[in-house]
Amino acid sequence: MTDRSILVTGASTGIGEACAVEFDHLGWHVFAGVRRDEDGKRLEAKSSSRLRPVPLDVTDPATIDAAADEITANVGDNGLTALVNNAGVAVGGPVEYIAIDEWRRQFEVNVFGQVAVTKGMLPLIRRSTAGGRIVFIGSIGGRMASPFIAPYSASKHAIEAIAESMRHELFGSGIRTVVVEPGAVRTPIWDKGKSSADEIEQSLPPEGLERYAGAIVGLRKGMEFQARTGVDPAVVARVVVRAVTTSRPAARYLVGRDAKVMGTLAGILPDSVRDVIMRTSMKIVAR
């Protein structure tokens, strides 16, 4: 399998790191997209010489072009077998109080950055001698949005649409497009989310704090629950491996019991019932 290669974005921590390490263990040439040199060195220390950290900021076209050049120089005529679009951030808060610049930041990383990397790597993927695969790390939140993370859920919903369009556009090319949709995962993005609850509370004006104080309590409890019950990133990585290596990948893979339950509910329950379940689970106080 040493002729197979993969680029994983956001490989510094969490799902991206787990994917990079897992593919390295399977004998792939791994290009691990990282933003900091120290993260790259840490990955190298736990991996074989097949893993190569690549400086990559998905919001910076220059680093995307540089990464494409570096990968081209290393893979030669074999091309790039697969791309895992994982890099992401989570912006939260009540919609009426989230600054527009924060919405833009959310979409710059989670949506426009993913598209930019995909566009930059597609010529290499088209050259792949082992068939091509593009995997987007989505979220069950892209199907069933929770309160107070509207920007994050909206960005993942957008990824669902982009991946579906590409699945049709690339039909017949040999390149398959897949979305992996985890539920709660024990990753630093949600550790940051817990501190973000403090930031949300501190940033709200007095009337906003009055309106949403009870809901923010529910938000904290929800994040604490995710931290306790979320699956390990390695579980997601193994599903990504399946999505990349199987000859007939599914269009979407749900990961985690919560994702599978929510995915089922999203498909069969009317909105009114889903709303009651969501509000109860989040302990939202109607005001």
Backbone bond lengths (Angstrom), bond angles and torsions (degrees), N, CA, C in turn:
res aa  C-N    CA-C-N  psi(-1)  N-CA   C-N-CA  omega(-1)  CA-C   N-CA-C  phi
1 M - - - 1.461 - - 1.522 111.61 -
2 T 1.323 118.23 6.56 1.459 119.81 -173.68 1.523 113.17 -71.13
3 D 1.340 118.19 -9.48 1.455 119.22 175.33 1.518 111.83 -85.36
4 R 1.332 117.01 -2.05 1.466 120.79 -178.75 1.521 110.07 -95.45
5 S 1.330 114.74 141.00 1.464 119.63 -176.15 1.518 109.94 -137.55
6 I 1.319 115.43 154.59 1.459 121.08 -176.54 1.516 110.10 -147.91
7 L 1.323 115.99 141.85 1.462 122.61 170.79 1.518 108.35 -107.44
8 V 1.324 116.25 127.31 1.469 122.41 176.32 1.517 107.81 -116.85
9 T 1.319 117.58 119.50 1.469 120.04 177.12 1.524 109.53 -86.85
10 G 1.327 115.66 157.05 1.461 119.70 -179.52 1.507 112.17 60.84
11 A 1.350 116.58 42.29 1.465 120.81 -173.68 1.520 113.37 -87.66
12 S 1.317 117.85 5.72 1.467 119.83 -177.05 1.520 112.79 -68.75
13 T 1.331 117.08 -35.31 1.464 120.90 -175.36 1.522 109.72 -146.65
14 G 1.309 115.23 174.05 1.454 122.64 167.61 1.514 115.61 56.66
15 I 1.328 115.93 -134.81 1.457 122.15 -175.31 1.522 110.79 -61.84
16 G 1.323 117.36 -42.30 1.460 120.57 -178.71 1.513 112.07 -62.12
17 E 1.320 116.82 -45.16 1.464 120.92 177.62 1.530 110.62 -61.61
18 A 1.330 116.05 -44.93 1.465 119.87 -179.34 1.522 111.13 -61.91
19 C 1.327 117.12 -39.80 1.470 120.55 178.71 1.528 110.76 -65.47
20 A 1.323 116.56 -45.20 1.464 120.15 -178.88 1.530 110.63 -60.18
21 V 1.325 116.73 -45.58 1.465 121.19 -178.74 1.531 110.79 -66.47
22 E 1.329 116.75 -41.75 1.467 120.43 -178.16 1.530 111.45 -64.05
23 F 1.330 117.19 -44.92 1.463 119.48 179.76 1.528 111.08 -67.98
24 D 1.322 116.93 -34.32 1.462 119.48 175.46 1.526 110.30 -62.17
25 H 1.320 117.12 -44.08 1.462 120.93 179.53 1.528 111.69 -63.25
26 L 1.338 116.38 -26.54 1.464 120.51 179.72 1.527 112.42 -84.95
27 G 1.323 116.52 -1.45 1.453 119.37 175.57 1.507 115.82 95.93
28 W 1.329 117.28 10.37 1.457 120.77 178.66 1.531 110.70 -82.02
29 H 1.325 115.75 155.65 1.457 120.55 166.15 1.533 106.69 -81.07
30 V 1.317 116.27 120.23 1.467 121.30 -173.72 1.522 110.12 -113.19
31 F 1.319 115.41 126.06 1.456 121.88 170.86 1.527 106.37 -104.17
32 A 1.325 115.45 110.47 1.468 121.72 -173.53 1.520 109.34 -99.69
33 G 1.327 116.00 108.89 1.458 120.33 -179.56 1.516 111.26 -73.87
34 V 1.341 116.68 118.87 1.466 121.89 -179.63 1.527 108.75 -133.55
35 R 1.313 115.33 157.11 1.470 119.91 179.03 1.515 112.57 -99.38
36 R 1.350 117.43 -20.27 1.468 120.79 -176.61 1.520 110.64 -124.27
37 D 1.327 116.04 140.31 1.459 121.38 -179.50 1.519 111.89 -58.53
38 E 1.343 117.06 -38.56 1.460 119.83 -177.14 1.530 111.94 -64.72
39 D 1.344 116.08 -32.22 1.468 118.49 177.17 1.522 110.48 -68.91
40 G 1.329 115.90 -39.31 1.454 119.61 177.26 1.516 112.23 -62.61
41 K 1.320 116.58 -42.04 1.466 120.45 179.53 1.522 111.20 -65.63
42 R 1.324 116.71 -37.37 1.466 119.84 178.69 1.534 110.54 -65.69
43 L 1.334 117.17 -39.46 1.458 120.72 177.82 1.527 110.97 -65.19
44 E 1.331 115.42 -42.23 1.462 119.40 179.54 1.523 111.36 -61.05
45 A 1.329 116.40 -35.83 1.463 120.79 -177.09 1.526 112.42 -66.71
46 K 1.342 116.94 -26.54 1.462 119.49 -177.66 1.523 112.37 -104.54
47 S 1.327 117.62 7.88 1.454 121.01 -174.43 1.525 111.12 -130.09
48 S 1.328 115.50 177.89 1.454 121.05 177.96 1.529 109.43 -87.20
49 S 1.314 115.16 179.46 1.463 120.04 179.08 1.517 112.24 -70.58
50 R 1.332 116.68 -9.18 1.471 119.77 177.62 1.518 112.01 -72.24
51 L 1.342 117.51 -22.62 1.466 120.93 -179.59 1.524 109.56 -86.60
52 R 1.311 116.09 128.24 1.457 122.17 -176.67 1.531 109.34 -126.98
53 P 1.334 118.76 111.08 1.463 119.97 175.60 1.533 110.55 -64.74
54 V 1.324 115.20 139.14 1.464 121.22 179.78 1.520 108.29 -127.46
55 P 1.336 118.62 121.51 1.465 119.62 176.41 1.529 110.11 -60.11
56 L 1.325 116.86 123.69 1.461 119.48 -175.21 1.523 111.07 -155.33
57 D 1.314 114.43 116.06 1.463 122.82 170.73 1.518 105.73 -112.00
58 V 1.329 117.26 113.86 1.466 120.01 -172.62 1.524 112.62 -66.07
59 T 1.322 117.80 -13.57 1.468 120.46 177.53 1.526 112.12 -94.05
60 D 1.323 117.99 1.24 1.467 122.57 -176.75 1.532 109.49 -116.05
61 P 1.337 118.50 105.40 1.470 120.66 -178.09 1.516 113.32 -56.92
62 A 1.332 117.74 -33.64 1.464 120.33 -178.54 1.521 111.35 -63.17
63 T 1.336 117.78 -40.79 1.467 119.52 179.68 1.524 111.11 -72.53
64 I 1.319 117.66 -30.46 1.465 120.16 176.13 1.529 109.69 -66.03
65 D 1.332 116.56 -45.67 1.466 120.27 178.31 1.529 111.12 -62.22
66 A 1.336 116.13 -41.79 1.461 120.04 179.91 1.527 110.84 -64.77
67 A 1.332 116.29 -39.60 1.467 120.07 178.36 1.529 110.66 -64.25
68 A 1.330 116.69 -42.01 1.466 120.32 178.56 1.528 110.87 -61.71
69 D 1.341 116.38 -40.80 1.468 120.22 178.38 1.524 111.20 -64.16
70 E 1.340 116.10 -43.12 1.465 119.98 -179.18 1.522 111.31 -65.50
71 I 1.332 116.14 -42.31 1.460 119.50 179.08 1.528 110.42 -65.36
72 T 1.324 116.73 -42.24 1.463 120.76 178.43 1.521 111.43 -57.62
73 A 1.326 115.62 -42.56 1.466 120.15 -179.01 1.522 111.99 -65.25
74 N 1.331 117.29 -24.14 1.460 120.68 -176.21 1.524 114.38 -97.40
75 V 1.332 117.46 -32.35 1.470 118.43 -175.32 1.520 112.58 -91.14
76 G 1.326 117.18 -19.81 1.452 120.10 178.52 1.517 112.59 60.48
77 D 1.331 115.91 -139.98 1.460 120.75 -175.94 1.520 113.50 -72.97
78 N 1.336 117.47 -12.24 1.471 119.67 -179.93 1.521 112.45 -70.64
79 G 1.321 116.77 -21.56 1.452 119.67 -177.16 1.518 112.59 70.55
80 L 1.323 115.78 -173.47 1.468 122.31 179.48 1.519 108.50 -102.51
81 T 1.322 116.30 122.75 1.458 120.19 -175.68 1.522 112.47 -70.90
82 A 1.326 117.02 -42.27 1.463 119.01 -172.65 1.521 111.45 -151.16
83 L 1.320 114.86 154.65 1.463 124.22 175.48 1.517 108.30 -128.83
84 V 1.341 116.39 130.22 1.462 121.34 173.71 1.518 108.08 -113.52
85 N 1.320 116.31 108.82 1.460 122.39 178.39 1.524 108.80 -84.91
86 N 1.322 115.87 98.94 1.460 120.59 -174.57 1.522 113.62 -117.38
87 A 1.324 118.46 -27.10 1.470 120.64 -173.93 1.530 110.96 -52.62
88 G 1.327 115.97 135.21 1.459 118.24 -178.89 1.516 112.88 -167.95
89 V 1.325 115.19 160.50 1.457 123.37 174.00 1.521 107.76 -131.28
90 A 1.323 116.88 166.34 1.466 121.55 178.70 1.519 109.20 -128.14
91 V 1.316 115.93 120.00 1.467 123.03 177.22 1.519 107.69 -108.35
92 G 1.327 116.64 134.45 1.453 119.33 -177.52 1.510 113.67 -135.98
93 G 1.327 114.75 170.84 1.457 122.54 179.26 1.514 110.53 133.25
94 P 1.340 118.00 169.41 1.465 120.86 174.68 1.524 110.20 -65.19
95 V 1.308 117.07 135.77 1.471 121.19 -176.46 1.518 111.73 -52.38
96 E 1.321 117.36 -41.01 1.468 119.23 -174.60 1.519 113.23 -69.02
97 Y 1.339 117.47 -12.93 1.464 119.37 -178.39 1.541 113.98 -117.22
98 I 1.317 118.31 -2.10 1.469 119.53 178.87 1.525 109.35 -78.69
99 A 1.314 116.39 125.73 1.462 121.16 -179.92 1.529 110.46 -62.31
100 I 1.317 116.16 143.69 1.461 120.96 -179.90 1.530 111.01 -59.57
101 D 1.323 117.11 -34.68 1.467 119.70 178.18 1.524 111.20 -62.19
102 E 1.336 117.07 -32.77 1.454 120.09 177.01 1.534 111.43 -70.19
103 W 1.331 116.42 -37.47 1.467 119.92 173.24 1.530 110.16 -60.12
104 R 1.319 115.80 -44.08 1.470 119.37 -179.49 1.530 110.62 -63.44
105 R 1.335 116.69 -41.42 1.458 119.59 179.43 1.526 110.24 -61.70
106 Q 1.332 116.67 -41.70 1.452 120.62 179.16 1.526 111.51 -58.09
107 F 1.319 115.65 -47.07 1.463 119.33 -176.63 1.526 112.40 -77.26
108 E 1.319 117.70 -29.47 1.467 119.72 177.40 1.517 111.07 -60.51
109 V 1.334 116.01 -41.25 1.471 119.65 -178.83 1.519 111.20 -82.37
110 N 1.327 117.27 -55.19 1.459 121.20 -168.61 1.521 114.77 -78.48
111 V 1.330 117.12 -20.79 1.464 119.46 -176.91 1.529 111.19 -119.60
112 F 1.335 116.67 -65.00 1.462 119.21 -175.52 1.529 111.22 -64.34
113 G 1.334 116.02 -35.92 1.463 119.57 177.38 1.515 112.03 -63.96
114 Q 1.344 116.55 -41.13 1.468 119.90 178.77 1.528 111.22 -64.52
115 V 1.334 115.17 -41.77 1.462 118.88 179.40 1.527 110.57 -65.41
116 A 1.334 116.67 -42.06 1.466 120.54 -178.76 1.523 111.34 -62.02
117 V 1.339 116.60 -43.40 1.466 119.92 179.17 1.531 110.15 -65.97
118 T 1.323 116.51 -42.88 1.464 120.25 179.81 1.527 111.08 -60.50
119 K 1.327 116.25 -46.07 1.464 119.86 177.60 1.528 111.22 -60.99
120 G 1.329 116.04 -40.32 1.451 120.05 -178.24 1.520 113.38 -67.91
121 M 1.344 116.79 -29.81 1.462 120.84 -175.75 1.527 113.62 -98.46
122 L 1.317 118.10 -12.82 1.467 119.67 -176.31 1.531 113.63 -58.02
123 P 1.331 119.60 -41.25 1.471 117.17 177.53 1.526 112.83 -58.22
124 L 1.336 116.78 -36.81 1.463 120.44 177.52 1.521 111.35 -70.26
125 I 1.331 116.72 -38.63 1.465 120.53 179.97 1.524 110.08 -67.27
126 R 1.317 116.90 -36.64 1.473 120.10 178.34 1.530 111.64 -63.40
127 R 1.313 117.10 -26.82 1.463 121.30 179.68 1.522 112.99 -83.29
128 S 1.316 117.29 -6.73 1.461 120.53 -174.09 1.519 111.37 -57.93
129 T 1.313 115.19 133.63 1.462 120.65 177.46 1.519 112.11 -86.79
130 A 1.331 117.11 -4.48 1.467 121.08 -177.42 1.526 111.45 -115.34
131 G 1.338 117.55 18.54 1.458 119.76 -174.40 1.504 109.37 81.70
132 G 1.310 118.47 153.95 1.459 121.09 -176.48 1.511 112.30 -112.88
133 R 1.313 115.68 149.97 1.461 120.66 179.36 1.514 109.52 -142.61
134 I 1.338 117.01 131.67 1.458 122.96 175.04 1.526 107.38 -118.75
135 V 1.324 116.08 121.89 1.467 121.33 -179.98 1.516 109.06 -116.91
136 F 1.311 115.76 126.99 1.462 121.92 172.74 1.528 108.33 -103.57
137 I 1.324 116.59 130.77 1.464 120.05 173.13 1.520 107.48 -85.13
138 G 1.314 115.20 103.86 1.452 120.79 178.91 1.516 110.49 -93.57
139 S 1.320 116.41 -140.55 1.460 121.93 179.55 1.515 107.95 -168.96
140 I 1.325 116.14 150.73 1.459 118.40 172.25 1.525 109.75 -60.88
141 G 1.351 115.81 -23.10 1.463 119.76 175.01 1.511 113.37 -64.17
142 G 1.316 117.38 -16.10 1.456 120.50 174.16 1.513 112.99 -76.37
143 R 1.340 116.14 -14.87 1.463 121.05 176.08 1.527 111.88 -102.75
144 M 1.342 115.34 -37.87 1.469 120.96 -173.97 1.521 107.27 -135.36
145 A 1.315 116.89 101.67 1.463 121.78 -171.40 1.524 111.77 -81.19
146 S 1.329 114.17 136.07 1.462 120.98 176.02 1.528 109.50 -94.71
147 P 1.327 117.23 153.97 1.454 119.67 176.14 1.521 112.05 -66.99
148 F 1.306 115.78 150.47 1.465 124.77 174.68 1.525 114.58 74.18
149 I 1.324 116.96 3.53 1.472 118.61 168.96 1.530 108.58 -131.48
150 A 1.329 115.39 39.30 1.466 120.30 -178.28 1.530 112.56 -56.69
151 P 1.346 119.97 -43.99 1.473 117.85 179.22 1.520 112.65 -60.36
152 Y 1.335 116.65 -43.78 1.462 120.61 179.88 1.530 110.55 -63.56
153 S 1.334 117.28 -49.36 1.461 120.38 -179.79 1.522 111.21 -62.02
154 A 1.338 116.96 -39.70 1.462 120.45 179.07 1.524 111.00 -63.09
155 S 1.344 116.63 -39.53 1.458 119.60 179.51 1.525 110.74 -65.87
156 K 1.321 117.63 -38.05 1.460 120.55 179.52 1.531 111.24 -73.36
157 H 1.328 116.75 -31.45 1.464 120.01 174.58 1.521 109.45 -65.40
158 A 1.323 116.63 -39.30 1.462 120.70 177.17 1.519 111.30 -62.59
159 I 1.329 116.62 -40.20 1.467 120.61 178.25 1.525 110.59 -61.19
160 E 1.333 117.15 -38.55 1.460 120.40 177.32 1.532 110.30 -57.78
161 A 1.336 116.24 -45.23 1.458 120.33 -178.26 1.521 111.79 -67.74
162 I 1.333 116.55 -42.44 1.464 120.77 -179.88 1.526 110.28 -62.10
163 A 1.328 116.19 -46.57 1.464 120.18 -179.08 1.526 111.02 -63.86
164 E 1.333 116.97 -38.89 1.462 119.17 -179.81 1.521 111.01 -66.18
165 S 1.329 117.05 -42.73 1.463 120.07 177.18 1.520 110.80 -60.98
166 M 1.340 116.49 -44.43 1.460 119.64 -179.33 1.524 111.92 -65.83
167 R 1.323 115.98 -32.42 1.461 119.04 178.72 1.529 110.67 -59.63
168 H 1.330 116.04 -37.95 1.468 120.07 177.61 1.529 111.29 -77.76
169 E 1.319 115.90 -41.87 1.464 119.59 -177.26 1.520 112.54 -62.87
170 L 1.335 116.60 -34.98 1.467 121.02 -176.05 1.523 113.03 -94.90
171 F 1.319 116.60 4.83 1.460 120.06 179.42 1.532 109.28 -59.58
172 G 1.322 116.17 130.92 1.454 120.89 179.93 1.513 113.99 90.91
173 S 1.356 116.72 -7.72 1.463 120.05 -179.07 1.526 112.45 -89.14
174 G 1.333 116.09 -12.53 1.457 120.30 -173.49 1.514 113.24 90.06
175 I 1.340 117.11 -6.07 1.463 122.02 179.46 1.522 108.56 -99.05
176 R 1.324 116.43 126.52 1.460 121.15 -179.63 1.528 109.19 -108.96
177 T 1.330 116.43 140.59 1.462 122.89 -179.53 1.517 109.37 -113.83
178 V 1.333 115.97 129.76 1.462 122.05 -172.52 1.529 109.48 -133.49
179 V 1.331 116.16 145.27 1.463 121.17 172.00 1.529 108.56 -114.15
180 V 1.320 116.41 129.08 1.466 122.06 173.42 1.521 106.89 -103.77
181 E 1.332 116.86 124.21 1.458 122.33 -171.75 1.529 110.97 -117.10
182 P 1.320 117.73 89.74 1.473 119.14 177.38 1.529 111.13 -76.62
183 G 1.311 114.27 158.31 1.455 120.73 165.42 1.516 107.31 -90.86
184 A 1.316 116.28 -132.58 1.469 120.31 179.10 1.524 109.87 -70.00
185 V 1.328 115.40 130.89 1.463 122.32 178.67 1.519 107.74 -131.50
186 R 1.307 116.60 139.45 1.458 120.41 179.72 1.529 109.76 -78.76
187 T 1.315 116.02 86.09 1.462 121.05 -178.87 1.520 109.86 -131.08
188 P 1.337 117.31 160.39 1.468 120.93 179.47 1.521 114.22 -61.13
189 I 1.343 118.07 -21.29 1.468 118.86 -179.44 1.522 110.38 -60.63
190 W 1.364 116.86 -32.92 1.460 119.12 179.01 1.520 112.16 -88.56
191 D 1.323 118.25 -21.89 1.463 119.86 169.29 1.520 109.03 -61.91
192 K 1.332 114.98 -43.46 1.464 119.79 175.98 1.523 109.98 -64.15
193 G 1.348 114.95 -33.69 1.457 118.93 -179.79 1.509 112.19 -63.26
194 K 1.344 117.17 -36.38 1.463 119.59 179.32 1.519 111.07 -64.68
195 S 1.331 116.68 -40.97 1.469 118.63 176.52 1.515 110.26 -70.05
196 S 1.353 116.24 -27.40 1.464 119.77 178.16 1.520 111.22 -65.73
197 A 1.336 117.03 -28.17 1.466 119.16 176.81 1.526 109.83 -61.32
198 D 1.343 116.00 -39.13 1.462 119.66 175.88 1.522 110.29 -64.07
199 E 1.339 116.14 -43.01 1.459 120.23 -179.19 1.522 111.11 -64.86
200 I 1.340 116.38 -40.06 1.464 120.28 178.34 1.525 109.46 -60.40
201 E 1.333 115.28 -46.91 1.460 120.33 -177.88 1.529 110.79 -62.05
202 Q 1.331 116.05 -43.10 1.457 120.41 -178.22 1.528 112.78 -70.47
203 S 1.338 116.62 -27.62 1.460 119.87 -175.89 1.527 113.20 -85.02
204 L 1.324 116.91 -16.50 1.459 119.40 -176.36 1.522 111.43 -72.94
205 P 1.317 117.20 140.20 1.457 119.76 172.37 1.527 109.55 -69.01
206 P 1.322 118.14 165.62 1.467 120.10 -176.62 1.523 113.99 -51.64
207 E 1.346 116.75 -43.71 1.468 117.81 -178.56 1.529 111.54 -68.28
208 G 1.346 117.01 -32.25 1.458 120.47 177.39 1.514 111.15 -68.42
209 L 1.333 116.07 -40.44 1.452 120.11 178.53 1.517 110.61 -64.14
210 E 1.308 115.83 -38.84 1.462 119.83 178.42 1.529 110.96 -65.27
211 R 1.334 115.88 -41.32 1.459 119.88 -178.06 1.525 112.64 -68.55
212 Y 1.332 116.35 -37.43 1.454 119.54 -167.64 1.529 114.32 -115.84
213 A 1.342 117.98 9.25 1.469 119.63 -177.47 1.523 111.76 -57.33
214 G 1.318 117.83 -47.05 1.462 121.03 179.95 1.512 111.97 -64.13
215 A 1.331 116.70 -37.83 1.455 120.57 -179.18 1.521 111.58 -68.96
216 I 1.331 116.71 -34.98 1.470 119.57 179.11 1.524 110.54 -66.76
217 V 1.337 116.56 -33.95 1.470 119.60 173.39 1.526 109.82 -59.33
218 G 1.339 116.12 -43.61 1.456 120.51 177.11 1.512 112.38 -63.34
219 L 1.331 115.83 -37.01 1.466 120.85 178.52 1.525 110.57 -62.68
220 R 1.339 115.75 -45.24 1.474 119.31 178.53 1.524 110.86 -60.53
221 K 1.316 116.49 -44.45 1.460 119.90 -179.33 1.524 110.88 -63.79
222 G 1.335 115.85 -38.13 1.454 119.67 178.38 1.516 111.87 -63.11
223 M 1.339 116.62 -40.99 1.460 120.28 179.96 1.525 111.20 -70.23
224 E 1.334 116.13 -36.68 1.466 119.28 176.44 1.527 110.73 -64.82
225 F 1.335 115.95 -38.19 1.460 120.61 178.56 1.531 110.34 -64.96
226 Q 1.333 116.72 -42.56 1.461 120.10 178.27 1.523 111.23 -62.05
227 A 1.341 115.52 -39.97 1.466 119.23 -179.62 1.526 111.06 -63.25
228 R 1.333 116.64 -33.03 1.468 120.53 -178.87 1.521 112.26 -81.34
229 T 1.322 117.22 -36.84 1.469 120.64 -168.69 1.520 114.32 -108.67
230 G 1.323 118.39 -8.63 1.453 120.20 -176.83 1.525 112.39 -63.20
231 V 1.330 115.75 152.34 1.461 119.67 178.91 1.520 109.73 -76.55
232 D 1.308 116.05 158.03 1.453 121.21 176.10 1.529 109.45 -70.14
233 P 1.340 118.49 144.03 1.476 120.16 178.30 1.522 113.23 -54.53
234 A 1.344 117.41 -28.37 1.467 120.10 179.41 1.523 111.51 -62.38
235 V 1.331 116.99 -30.35 1.466 120.35 177.80 1.523 109.77 -64.43
236 V 1.327 116.02 -43.28 1.464 120.17 177.77 1.523 110.21 -65.02
237 A 1.334 116.69 -40.77 1.463 120.73 -179.33 1.518 111.41 -59.19
238 R 1.335 116.59 -39.46 1.463 119.10 -179.76 1.529 111.28 -66.38
239 V 1.322 116.74 -34.28 1.471 119.72 176.06 1.525 110.18 -69.08
240 V 1.325 117.06 -38.31 1.461 120.43 176.70 1.525 110.10 -61.81
241 V 1.320 117.31 -41.78 1.473 120.62 177.06 1.528 109.94 -57.82
242 R 1.339 116.52 -44.74 1.462 119.63 178.82 1.529 111.10 -62.20
243 A 1.337 116.27 -42.67 1.466 120.30 -179.41 1.526 111.69 -63.23
244 V 1.331 116.17 -32.01 1.470 120.78 -177.30 1.526 111.75 -84.22
245 T 1.318 117.83 -35.18 1.469 120.01 -169.63 1.520 114.59 -97.61
246 T 1.337 118.62 -22.71 1.456 118.94 -179.61 1.526 110.23 -69.75
247 S 1.319 115.58 146.99 1.464 119.25 -178.72 1.522 112.42 -75.08
248 R 1.326 116.87 -22.30 1.469 120.90 -179.33 1.531 108.98 -129.42
249 P 1.336 117.61 76.78 1.466 119.62 -177.10 1.522 111.89 -70.98
250 A 1.322 115.43 149.65 1.456 120.62 171.31 1.521 109.12 -72.61
251 A 1.314 116.27 160.11 1.459 119.66 177.23 1.520 110.72 -69.26
252 R 1.346 116.42 -33.17 1.461 121.65 -177.50 1.522 109.68 -142.01
253 Y 1.329 115.18 145.62 1.459 121.52 175.33 1.524 108.40 -127.54
254 L 1.320 116.87 120.33 1.462 121.63 173.53 1.527 108.82 -86.38
255 V 1.332 116.74 137.23 1.469 120.93 -177.27 1.527 109.14 -125.22
256 G 1.311 116.57 123.52 1.462 121.73 179.23 1.515 110.98 101.62
257 R 1.336 115.48 146.06 1.457 120.07 -178.19 1.527 111.28 -61.09
258 D 1.342 117.40 -40.41 1.460 119.51 -178.89 1.521 110.92 -63.16
259 A 1.334 117.35 -40.62 1.460 120.68 179.63 1.526 110.54 -64.05
260 K 1.330 116.13 -41.15 1.463 119.52 -178.71 1.524 111.41 -67.39
261 V 1.343 115.96 -39.64 1.470 119.24 177.86 1.527 110.18 -65.87
262 M 1.334 116.76 -47.37 1.458 120.03 -178.57 1.526 111.23 -65.89
263 G 1.325 116.65 -36.05 1.453 119.37 177.44 1.512 111.96 -63.49
264 T 1.329 115.98 -39.56 1.455 120.18 177.51 1.520 111.08 -66.61
265 L 1.344 116.13 -45.01 1.464 120.02 -179.98 1.518 111.40 -62.52
266 A 1.326 116.12 -39.64 1.462 120.18 -179.28 1.516 111.48 -62.01
267 G 1.342 115.91 -28.90 1.455 119.35 -176.78 1.508 114.76 -87.42
268 I 1.349 117.52 -20.79 1.470 118.15 -172.12 1.525 114.27 -119.34
269 L 1.334 118.46 -21.62 1.456 119.29 -174.55 1.530 111.60 -94.91
270 P 1.333 116.51 145.44 1.466 118.95 173.56 1.525 110.68 -68.84
271 D 1.318 116.15 158.82 1.466 120.64 -177.34 1.524 112.20 -56.59
272 S 1.319 117.58 -38.45 1.466 120.25 -176.70 1.525 111.40 -61.25
273 V 1.334 117.19 -40.12 1.460 120.93 179.47 1.522 110.50 -72.87
274 R 1.324 116.39 -41.59 1.466 119.99 177.18 1.523 110.62 -60.18
275 D 1.319 116.74 -38.17 1.467 120.42 179.75 1.524 111.31 -62.47
276 V 1.319 116.47 -43.02 1.467 120.01 179.84 1.525 110.07 -63.03
277 I 1.326 116.46 -43.77 1.471 120.44 179.59 1.515 110.56 -61.63
278 M 1.326 116.40 -45.55 1.464 120.18 -178.26 1.520 110.91 -64.32
279 R 1.311 117.74 -46.34 1.464 120.34 -177.25 1.521 111.42 -67.04
280 T 1.305 116.42 -35.23 1.464 119.50 177.49 1.518 110.58 -67.46
281 S 1.327 115.81 -45.06 1.460 119.32 -177.69 1.530 112.17 -65.73
282 M 1.302 116.50 -32.75 1.467 120.74 179.84 1.522 112.46 -89.47
283 K 1.352 116.82 -5.85 1.470 121.92 179.91 1.528 110.71 54.05
284 I 1.329 113.93 46.39 1.453 118.85 179.95 1.530 109.57 -77.42
285 V 1.309 115.62 132.80 1.463 121.89 178.48 1.538 108.13 -92.96
286 A 1.322 116.74 116.72 1.449 119.89 179.15 1.518 110.50 -67.85
287 R 1.331 114.64 134.99 1.475 119.21 -179.28 1.507 109.50 -133.14
